[in-house]
Amino acid sequence: MQYAAPGHPDAWNASLRQWEKERRALTGSTPAVKDRPAYLTEPQDELRELRRLIDRQAADDIGQVDLEDSRTMLVHDGVRAIAAAVFLANSQAAGTVPTRTRVAAQWPRLEARYRVKGTSGWICLTNGGNAYDKPVAVVRLDPATRRVAFVGLGWPEKKPQPADCVVPSGTG
């Protein structure tokens, strides 16, 4: 059975391999590391950092963490998004604790240069606070092993997010 999941820990490595394979077929040569798209490498880096954080914790502290169900990834990304909004709200009145209203007013700013580099992909929010063109992981559940295998990325706009992660005006 295949379905869309919010994220999967194999998404970025597998998608980068696929991107490199397509570029080799197109150009006849292996693309340089510097040419890799940020919409794939930045989430890959963030996931690598999350794994380091998990590994630093004693098993007694947080218990067993399985990234395949994407819950830990999504909580991490949510905290990153909240922290980014708090940071932006606080930059307007340094030295104070920003109000909930001031933090909430930052949601539309979480795009472009203030995009959140999440483990499940870039988080670029619309004026309504909704994720814009957020990739989903297409996964396959193997009933025999009860494991979830990554199949590919799905993009709501049928193509990867733009390099600048700018949300078109009027998108709610």
Residue pairs with C-beta under 8 A, 6 or more apart in sequence:
1 140
1 141
1 143
2 138
2 139
2 140
2 141
2 151
3 138
3 139
3 141
4 136
4 137
4 138
4 139
4 154
5 70
5 136
5 137
5 138
5 139
5 148
6 70
6 73
6 74
6 120
6 136
6 137
7 70
7 73
7 74
7 77
7 119
7 120
7 121
7 136
7 137
8 67
8 68
8 70
8 137
8 139
8 148
8 150
9 47
9 67
9 68
9 73
9 150
10 149
10 150
11 43
11 120
11 121
11 135
11 137
11 150
11 153
12 40
12 41
12 43
12 44
12 47
13 44
14 150
14 152
15 40
15 152
15 153
16 36
16 40
16 41
16 44
18 152
19 36
19 37
19 40
20 30
20 31
20 36
23 30
23 31
23 35
24 30
24 31
37 160
37 163
38 163
39 121
39 122
39 135
39 160
39 161
39 163
39 165
40 160
42 117
42 122
43 117
43 118
43 119
43 120
43 121
43 122
45 117
46 80
46 117
46 118
46 119
47 67
47 73
47 119
50 67
50 72
50 73
50 76
50 119
51 67
54 62
54 65
54 72
65 72
66 72
67 73
68 147
68 148
69 148
70 120
70 137
73 118
73 119
73 120
74 120
76 118
76 119
77 116
77 118
77 119
77 120
77 123
80 116
80 117
80 118
80 123
81 110
81 116
81 118
81 123
81 125
82 103
84 106
84 110
84 114
84 116
85 103
85 104
85 106
85 107
85 109
85 110
86 98
86 103
86 106
88 106
88 109
88 110
88 114
89 98
89 99
89 102
89 103
89 105
89 106
90 96
90 97
90 98
92 98
92 102
93 102
104 129
107 125
107 127
107 129
108 125
108 126
108 127
108 129
110 116
110 123
110 124
110 125
111 124
111 125
111 132
111 165
111 166
111 167
112 124
112 164
112 165
112 166
115 122
115 123
115 124
115 165
116 122
116 123
116 124
120 134
120 135
120 137
121 134
121 135
121 161
122 134
122 161
122 165
123 131
123 134
124 131
124 132
124 133
124 134
124 161
124 165
124 166
124 167
125 131
125 132
125 167
126 132
126 167
126 171
126 172
127 167
127 171
127 172
128 172
130 172
132 161
132 167
132 171
133 155
133 156
133 157
133 161
134 156
135 153
135 154
135 155
135 160
135 161
136 153
136 154
136 156
137 150
137 151
137 153
137 154
138 150
138 151
138 152
138 153
138 154
139 148
139 149
139 150
139 151
140 148
140 149
140 151
141 147
141 148
142 148
142 149
153 160
155 161
